[in-house]
Amino acid sequence: MTHQKRADREASVVYQDTVRAEWVDYNGHLRDAFYMLIYSYATDVLLDAIGLDSAQRDARGRSMYTLEAHLTYLREIKEGARVRVDVRVLEHDAKRVHLYLEMYADDALEPVSASEQLLLHVDRSGPRAEPFDADVLARVAALRAADAGFEPRHPARAIGLAPRRAR
């Protein structure tokens, strides 16, 4: 199987950061939890892009909650590495967004990690699931259209040691 270099086209939503000393473990590698922290920061950039930045979340009383997240570790990252996360919208409905995120270190063409996440739009007064406002839904749909045809290289999969048997 051949891998495409980065992606067929650049992601519309991108987050960049640098691996900080306090994020590194006793092996000199980025700690497991900080991969998810970086992905969480990347989803904040997505919220900004769809019109749910901090001010709008407060004004609307709406936000996004993570329902499910899968993370795949592909390569180690060390302190000082520059990381980039490409965020892709794989699908959405009136209340949910299914994301695929890939993390790259420095100028590498292959990702160091991948994550798939399912986010839910909520009214914080409940909290309860709530359909996106029309303007937010239009931005989500535009991101999905921009990512049409994109296929994840490292999609999430079930975790297990052996196939489960029927009981």
N, C-alpha and C positions, 0 to 999 in steps of 0.2 A: 504494500500500500504506500503510495507516495503522499507526502504531506505538502500542502500548499505553504508558501512562505508567508508568514503572518496570517493574512487573509486575502480573499479575492479583492476586497476593498477595505479601506480603513473604517473602523467603527465610528458611528456618530457620537457616541458617548465614551469618553476616555478619562481615566483617573491616573495621575502620576504621583509618585512619592519616592522616598529614599529609606532604605532599611536602617533603622536607628539602633544604637548600641543596646538600649533597654529591651529591644525586641529579639535579641539574639540569645540562644541557649548555651549550655555548657559544651556543646560540640562546635560552637562558632557558627551555627546555622540559624536562620529565622525560625523562631518557635512556632509550633503548630497553630496556636491560637491567633498569632499575628497575621497569618495568611487570611483568616476570616475577618480580622480587623480591617485589613487592607481592602478586602472585598466589600465590607460594610461601608467603608469610605467611598468606594466606587458606586455603591447603590445610592449614596447621598448625592453624588453627581447626577445620577439618573433622575432622582427626585427633582433636582433643580431644572433639568432639561425638560421635564414634563409639566412644569409649572407648580410644583409642590415644594418650593424652597421653604426655608424656615418661616419667613414672614407669611407666606401663603398657607402653610400648614396651620399656623396660629389663627389667621384671619378666617379660614374656612372651617376650622375645627376638624380637619381631616388629616390623615397620614397613611403610611404604608407599614404593614407589619409583615415580617418574614414568617411564612408558614412552614417552609421546608428549605433546607440547604444541603447540598452535597458538595464535597470538596475532594479533589484528586491532587495528590502531591506527585509531581513528575520529576523535579530536580531540586537540589538544594539551592538556597540563596544565602549569601553572606552579608555581614554588616557593610553598609556603604553602597550596596547595589542600588541602582536606580531601577524602580519598578514602574511598569505601565500595565494598567488593566483596561482591556477592551470589553465594553458591555454591549451585549446584543439582545434584542427582544426577539425571542423565538415564537411566542404566541401571546395572545391576551384575550380576555373577554371583558364584560362590563365592569368587573370588580377585581380581576387578577391579572398579573403579568408574570410570564415564565421567562426567566433570563438565563443567558449563558455568558459567563465571564472567563476570560483567559488572562493570566498574569505572565508578563515577560520581564526578564531581568537584563539590565543594561541594553546592549544592542542585539541580543540573541534573537534568532528568527523562530526558534521553537519555544513554546510556553514552558514555564516552570511549574505551573499549576493551572487547574481549571475548576470552575464551580458552576453548578446549576442551582437556581433558586426560584422559588415561587413566592411572590409577594401579593398581599391582599390589601385593597383599599378599604380604610375604616373611618367611620365617624367616631372620633375620640370620646364623645359624650357618653357612649354606651359602655365600652366600645362595642361596635357592631359593624359587620360588613356593609358597605354602601357602594352603589355604583359610582364610577368616576363622574365628575362634572364634565360637561360636554367639551370644554376647552382642553381639559387634561386628557380625556379619551382621544381627542383629535391628535394630540402630541404623541401619545402612546402609539396610535395607529400609524402615524408618520414614521416613527422609529421602526416599527415592524415592517413597514413598506420598504424602508431603506435597507433593512436586513433580510429582505425576501431572498430566498435561495441560499442563504448562508447555512452551512451544515457544521455542527459542532464536531471537532476532532476528538474530543475526549468527553463524550456524553456521560451523564451520571448512570450508574447501574446499581443493582441490588448488591448488598454485601453478604458474603457467606463463604463457607469453606467447601461445602458440597451441595449438590442439588437437594432440595427438600423433598421428602417423600410424603405421599398422601398417608394420612393416618386412618 
